[in-house]
Amino acid sequence: MTEYLQSNEVAHNVFMTRGTAFGDNSKEDTIRIYVWPRAKFIGVKEEAAFNVAVVELAGHLPIKVEKLYEDLTEELIFDTVREASLPEEEYKNIKDNILKLYLS
């Protein structure tokens, strides 16, 4: 999947975490790896309250500047994440192409 994203110059994030196997009641550790495409950012970004690359799926908001934290709203978070998201049609196209690779 990441090879496809890289070779097609699709910006993406990777999040890894420990957990238990899906549908498994055992306590055996498993490593889960989530990969999701996102909008490409080129050049210097404006200073933001948080880095969207680490919050989209992980659910964390590491905020480095106190003033930005104080001014943070749910609407600003939503707008920032939406800006980093791919348009639905582009996401569907990438997903379909990756599925074709695995199903063929």
Secondary structure, DSSP 8 states (H G I E B T S, - for coil): -HHHHHHTT--EEEEEEEEE-TT--S--EEEEEEEEE-----S-----SS-GGGTTTT-------HHHHHH--HHHHHHHHHHHS--HHHHHHHHHHHHHHHH-
